[in-house]
Structures are given as C-alpha cells and as structure tokens.
Amino acid sequence: MRIAIFDRDPNQLVQFAQLLETQIVSNTPVVCETFREEAALQRNLSRESFDLLIFEWQFIDGSGPRVLQWLRNWRRDCVPIVAVGSRASELDLAQALDLGADDYIAKPVHLHELRARVQRLVNRQGQRGTGGLVRVGPWEFDRISHSAVLRREIGATHLLERYELTPREFDIALKLFQNIGRTLSRSHLLESAGSDEENASRTLDSHIYRLRHKLHLKATNGFRLQAVYGRGYRLEASLGGESDVTHPPRCDEASSMNAWVFEPFVQSFDNSGAFAPAHDGAAFARGISSGHERTQQC
C-alpha cells in the first residue's frame, strides 16, 4: 500500500511515516513517500498514483484547497485524502470536506487518532480484506490460491470460470480491480506486486498482456483494460458488457492538459482545466506536455 505524506515539519513527517508503516493493517506492506516541498508533491502527483494522501492543508501560498480541487475536479482522482490543518477552524474543516477531502485533522495531531482515521479509510478501500477472498462485482479473488473466479448467470444457469494466476499477476489484477476507473502508475503497480527486477517496466507490460488474455479483459466481457500514455494502466467497467459492477465516475481522467509542473502552485484555473498563473507573477505554472490523456486498449 502506497501513501504520500506532505508536511513542512521534518520531525512530524518522520513520526507519521513510522506510525503508518508499522501500525496500519493492510494486505500489502505500507510504504510512505514523504514530501517537504510543495512543488515536489505537485510534480509527483502529476505522474504517480497513491492509495492514500495526507497533506498539510495550509500551503505557504494558500493553495492547499486548489491542490484538492485539481485532484478531484480535473484529474478525477478519487484517492482517499486526509487534510491536516494547522488550526481547529470550523471553516477550514467545512472547506476541506466540501472540496472532497475524506477527513480533516487539526494540529497538534494525536498519533493514535491519526492511525485510527487512516485505518478506517484503508478498511473502506478494501485494502484490508476479510479472510483470503476479495469480491469485486462478478469476480472473486482468492489470495491463498492466487486464482480469480468469474461468476456468470445465463438464464437459470450459474457458471463459474476459474483462472489460475501467478502471484505477481494476481497482485496486479487485484490492485486494478480494487481501483476500477483510476489510472495507476507503472511504479505503483510494480510496487503492489513486489517487483524489484532490473527490467521491471518491460516485465509489467508482459504481466498486463497475460492478464488481458487470461481474464478476457475486453469491453464485451464487462471490463476494459487500457494503457494510459505516459502514466500507467486503467481498468474500466464497461457499460455495454456483462459486468455487475456499478460503473463509477471516471476517478482519474486527466484534464485537457495532462502533466504539469507547478512552481509554485498557481492561483486560479483557466478554462482548459489547467492551473492559470497568478496575475502578480508570484506563482505560475509551466506545462511540460499537452494534449488529452491518451489511452489505448492493451
């Protein structure tokens, strides 16, 4: 499980990371990536994906709300977010929740409270399953046998189709099914499978290719697996297929300007969904690539 933490206090960063990596109960090891600079966080969020995000609400330039608004409204990223505020303000709490934060904690942060709140979000995500089975729509994933079972109903007939997967194929498939509609970065998927091979990127493409064919992940069967140019892969429930999964809103469809570097974070949005620079010149955004997020069925 991958968690991003942003805070300008280095001691608090260490405390948060140690707490979450040692005390959060998850089906996969918890790995925290920490950030002390806003620009570094913003650049990373433009190309990487996480299972959970914890960030300081009051950025130096006051752009914390705009980071959240960008993630939710333009990137369509439904990653769980915990906002950490420097003051116990009812207005800050309301603003964070209104813009899409899943929780808000005021400083000073009590570590046991933070652990409990994060654990609740982890459980809600399904990162901590009950027993060895995880069910997603018509699919059932067995962590013990590393197999996937598809349940089909044709008239009065109930069919079960079992697919045997390698451990890494299983981990990648489960991560994709637990994040239907989200674009997961290549490194995120590799990390979920515990891959540390030298040619890991090429290995991921091979795993994805085999999963597509083993599980028949195509639109006519209810799910579509897409490669997202420059970022990673996205599994979508197809409205035209046989999937029983409620089709979620596109959680991670990029805005019309996909990858941006923020130096520092901008002060307003323009009509394209990208951030526009502040008029006073104190903040600006520089686009490093343009065009719509390109996808292809893989």
N, C-alpha and C positions, 0 to 999 in steps of 0.2 A: 504494500500500500504506500502510495507516494503523497506526501504532504508538503506544501510550500508554506513557509512562515516568513513574514516581513515584520521587522521591528528595528528601530534605530538603536535600541539599548542592547549591546552585545551580551551582557550578562543574562538578560531576560531571554534572548534568543537561545542561549545555551540551555537555560532551565527548561524552556518549552520543548526543545528538541529532545533532551534527555528524558523528560517526562513521557512524551508521546511515543518515543521509540522503545521504551521499557515497560510502559503500563497500559498501552492501548491493546485490546484484544482484537486481533484480526486474523483472517485466514492466511494472510501472507505477511512477511516481515514489514514493519513500518519503517520507512526511510524518509527522513526530513531533509528538505533542501531549504537553507536559510538565506535571507537577504537583508542587508542593512541599508542598501541604497535603492531609492525608488526607481531610478532608471533601469537598474539591473533586474528588478522584479518585472517591470513593464516589458522589457525586451524578452525576458524568459516566457512570460505569459502569451506573447505573440506567436510563439512557436512550439511551446510544450504544453502538456496536459497533466493534470493532477487529480488525485482522488479527493483532496480536501485542501482548502486555502484558508490560512489565518493571517490577517494583516491589520496593521495599525490603522485606525480609521482617520486620524488627523495627520495627513501628509503635511510636509513643510509648506507646500504651496496650496494646501486645502483641497487637493484633488482626489482624496480618498473616495468620495461619492462618485466622482467621474470614472474612476477605475471600475467600480462596481457596475455603474450604468453601462460602461463599454462592454464588460463581460456579459451582462445579462441581455441588453437590448440589441447590441450589434454583433457580438460574437455568438450569441445564443448559447452560451455555455452554462449548463445547469450544475456545475461543480458546487458542492456544499461550501459555504463561506461563513466563517466566524469573524466578525469585526471586533477589534479590541480598541475601545475608546479611552482617551486619557481623562475623561470626566464622566461622572454618572449623570448625564444630561438626558432628560426625557425626550428632548427634541432630537438629539443625536441618535438615540435608540430608535425613535419612530422613523427617522430618515433612513437609517441603515436597513431596517426591516422593509420599509416601503420600496426601496430600490432593489430588494432581492436578497439581502443577507439572510442566512438561516438562523443566526444567533448573534447576540451582541453582549460583550463582557466589558465592564468598566474597570479601569485600573484603580488601585492595585489588584492584580489578578491573583486569585487564590488557586493554587495549582490543582488541588483536589477537585475544585469546581470546574476548572478547565478540562481536566481529564474526563469528568462525568459528562460534560456537554459534548465533547468531541466523541466520546464513546457512543452517545445517543445517535449522533449523525452517522457514525460508522455502521451501527446496527441497522439504521434506517436504509442505508445504501445497499444492504445485503452483503457487505464485506465480511460480516461475521455470520455464517450460516448455522443452522441447527443440524447437527449430525453431519453426514457426508453428502447429503443431497441438496442441490440448488435447483429450483424450478423457475423457469422463465417462459411464460406462455405455454406452448405445447412441448417445450423442451425440458428435459430433466438431466442434470449433470451430476455424475457420481464421482466424488473426489477420491474415493477409495480405489475404484476400478479404472479411473480415468476414461470413463465411457460417457457418451451422450445418447439419450433416448428421445426419439420423436414420437409423440402420441398423435395418431390420426384417427379421425372418425369419417367413415364413408358409409353414409346411410346408417344402418343399425350395426355396422361392423366396426369394431375398435381394433386398430392396428398399432403395433409397437415396432419401431425400427431402431435397432441398436447400432451405434457406431463406436468402434474402438479407436482411441486416440493415444498418441504418445504423451508422456507427462507434459512436455512443453506445448504441444498442440492443444492439450486440454486447458492449460493455464491461459493461453492466448484466447482460445474460444470463450472461456468463461468470462474473461475480462471484457471482451467485446459484447457478449450478451448482457452483462451487468451494466453496460453503458450504451444501450441502444440509442442511436441518434446523436451521440457525441463523437467528435473526431479525437482519436487517441494518438498521441505522437509515437513515433517509432521507438524511441528510447523508453517510453512508458510501457509499451507492450513487451519489449525485450526484458525490462526490469521485472515485470509481472511474471515472466517465465524463468527468471533467474539466469538469464543468458549472460555469459562473460566471454564469449568466443571472440576471436580476433575479427572474423568476418561476420559479425553479428547481424549487420544490416542485410546482407545477402541471405543469411540464414532466416531472418524474419520473412523475407519475401517467399522463401521456399515453404515455410510453415503456413503462410497465408494461402499460397497456391494449393497446398494439400488440403487445408481446411475447406476451401471453397468447393473442392471436388468431393471430399469425403462427406460433408454435411449438405451438399447441394444447395449452397447459399446463393440463390438467384431469385429474382423478383417473383417468378411464377410459383415459387415454393414458400413465399411469405417473407423472405428476408433477402436483402441485397447488401453485398459486401463491396465497398468502394475504396479505392485508393485516393487519398486527398493529396494533391500535388504539393510537394514541399513540406508536408506535415506528417501524415501517417495514414491511418485507415479508419473507416467509419462503417458500422453495421446499422442498417436501417430496416425497420419493419415495413413491408410493402403493403400498401392499401389494396393492391389487386391480387395478393396471394392468399394463402390459407392460414396465415398466422393468427393466433388468438391473442397476441399482444396488442394492447391498446396503443395505437400509434402516437408517440409523444410529439410535442413540438420539436422542431429542429433545435437541439440544445447547443449545437456547436457549429452552426453555419456561419462562416465568416462574413464580415461586411464586404462591401464592394472594393475596399482596399484592404487586402489580406494582412500583410505583415508590415508592422510599423515599428520604428524606433522612437521612443519618447524621451526628449532631452530638454528640460524635464517634462512632466505631463502637461498636456495642453489644457486650455481653459474653456473650450467650448467645442461643440460638434459642428461639422458642416453637413450639407445635405446628402453627402455620399455615405455617411455613417462613419467617416474617419474623424479624428480629432482635428480641430482647426486651431492654429496658433493664437495665442493671446495678442490683443492689439497693442499692448505695451511693450512687446518684444521680449518680455521676461521669460516667456515659455513658448516653445514651438515644437512642431512635430515634423519629422522628416520621413517620408515614405521610402522604404527600401525595396518594395515591389508593388506592382499594381495589377489590376485586373481581378476578375472574380475568382473565388476559390475554385480551382479546377478539380473535378473528380472523374474517376473512370471506374467502371465495374471491373474488379480484378478477379 
